[in-house]
Amino acid sequence: MIAGRKQASEDAQAKYLADVALAANFDELLTDAQAVEKQFRAAQARMAPLAEQYWLAKKLDAALTDVMRAAYAAVRAEIGPHGYDDRIFKRKAMATPVVHALNTEAERLLTLRETHRLTGIPPRPEVVGLPPERLAAHGTH
C-alpha cells in the first residue's frame, strides 16, 4: 500500500475480485468461441438447414458475448480496484501499454460480435405469430 493513499471501497474490492475471476476464464472462453465459430462456418459451407445455422449462429453470439465480457473484465482487473472509485486513476491506467493492448482486444471482440449480430445470424426459421390453423379457428368478430 502506498503511504497516504486511501483504500479502495468494499464495493470496489468486490467488483475487482469478480472481474479477476471472470478474466481468468478468458482463454477458455476464447477457445470455446473459436470452436463454435468453426462449427458455424462448417454448417454454412455444407449448406445446412436454416434451423441448424440459426441455432449455431445464436450459440456463436452467446460465446462471443461471454469472451467479450471476459476481455473487458481483464481490462478492469489490470487497472485494479482503485479504478472503480477514482476516475483519474482509471484514466491514467488506461494509458499504460498493457491496459491499452487489453482494451484493443476487447474492442476487437465487441466489433466482431456486433458484426456477427448485424450480418451473420440467418433469419429465424420458425413462423412469427400464431400458426394459420389457430387463426382460422377463432373466426372473425
N, C-alpha and C positions, 0 to 999 in steps of 0.2 A: 504494500500500500504506500502511495506517495504521501509524504507529510503535508498536511494542510488540505488535502483533497477529501471531500465528503464521500461517504459510502454511497453506492447505488441503492435505490429503494428496494424493498422486499419484492414489489411487483416487477421491477426491472430484473432482479435476480431470477425470479420465477420464469419470466419470458425468455431470459437468456438461456437458462437451463433447458427449456423446451426447444429453443432453436438449436442448441448444441446437439440435442438428441435427434432432432429431425435432420440436421445437416450430416450426422454420422451415417445416415441411410442413403446419402446422395449417390454413391457409386452403384449400390444395389438397385436403386430406383432407375438410374440411367441405363443399366444393363437390361432391366425389365422393359423399359420403354423401347430400347433398340430391338429387343426380341419381338415385341408386339408389332413394331413397325415392319419388320421382316415378314411377319405373318400377313399383315395387311397388304403389303406390296405383292406378296406371292398370290394372294387371293385376287388382287386386281389383275395380275399378269395372266392367270388362268381363267379369267372372266367368270369368277364365282358368282352365284346368285346374289342379287342386291341385299337380301336379308343377311347373308353372311358378311358381305362387305360392310354393311351398315353396323353390324354388331362389332366387327373388328375395328372400324373407324371410331366408334364410341369408346371402345376399350383403349385405343391409342390416345384418344383425347384425355381420358382419365389418367393414363400413365404419364403423358406429357404434363398434365396439371400437377401431379404428385412430384415429379422430378423438378419442375419449375419452382414449386413451393420450397422444396429442399434446398435449391440453389439460393433462393432469397434468404432462407434461414441461415445458410452458410455465410452470406454477406453480413447479416446481423450478428452472428456468433463471432465472426472475425473482428467486428467493431468492438464488441464487448458490452458488458452490462451498463456502462455509463452512457452509451449511445442511445438508450431508451429514454433517459431522463434529460440529457443535455444535448440540445441540437447543435451547438457549436462543436462539441466533442465529436458528434457523429459526422458533421460536415468535414472536419479535419481528417477523420479516419477514412472517409470516403475517397480522399485524395491519395491515399497510400497505394503503392503498386499492387499489393496482394488483394486488397479490397476492390480496387478498380478492375482487376482481372476477374474476380469472382462475380462482380456486378455485370461485367460484359457477358459472361457465360449465362447468367440468369436472364439478362435481356435477350440473348440469342434464343434461349429456350422459350421465353414468352412469345417472341416473334414466330417461332416455329409452331407453337400451339395455336396462336391466333390465325396464322396462315392455314393450318390444317382445319380449323373451325370454319374458315371462310370458303375454302376451295376443296377440301379433302373428304368431307363427310358426304356420302351419297344420300339421295333422298330416302326418307323413311319408307320402307316397303308396305307398311300397313295403310289401310284406308283411314283417313282422318274423319272423325264424326261418327254418326250412327250408321250401321250397315243398312243397305237399302231395304232388306226384308223387315227390319224393325220400323222403318219409316212408313211402309205400306200398311202395317198392322194398326197404326194409330189413326189413319184416315185424316180427313180434314175437319175443320171446326164446323 
